[in-house]
Amino acid sequence: MRTTKDRIRHALSFEIIALLLVTPLGAWAFDMPAGHVGVVAVVGATIATGWNYLYNLLFDHALLRIAGHVSKSIAVRILHAFLFEGGLLLILLPFIAWYLGVSLIEAFLMDVSFAAFYLVYTFAFNWLYDLVFPIPAASQP
């Protein structure tokens, strides 16, 4: 299993890199001021950072209990990414609608667009993170 320090490094690096990508892309895609998209991105990243830590901790504990290890196959990585983004989508939907002054349907479409970006990003980031910072050998099968 990963250490608390490693999980914090993971969560923070995930969110910082994502912010650098999603703010200009979101402003362009939704034809909104970068400042508005930036606020949504920062609040979303703050919430997502806490969710990232909690979700990955719970997921690893569940995986350890079910499989006896925390190594992730491609199928498990896909499941991991979908469950993470689905939970985050539900958490962020009310905030996006309120802050941007849009309907829940518009907020949902925006949130789904963000989730689509983050789905691919989550998969790629976590795979690369595991290559750069491998899980300690004691946690491997």
PyMOL commands that set and color helices and strands:
alter all, ss='L'
color gray80, all
select helices_A, chain A and resi 4-30+34-67+74-100+104-132+137-139
alter helices_A, ss='H'
color red, helices_A
deselect
rebuild
show_as cartoon
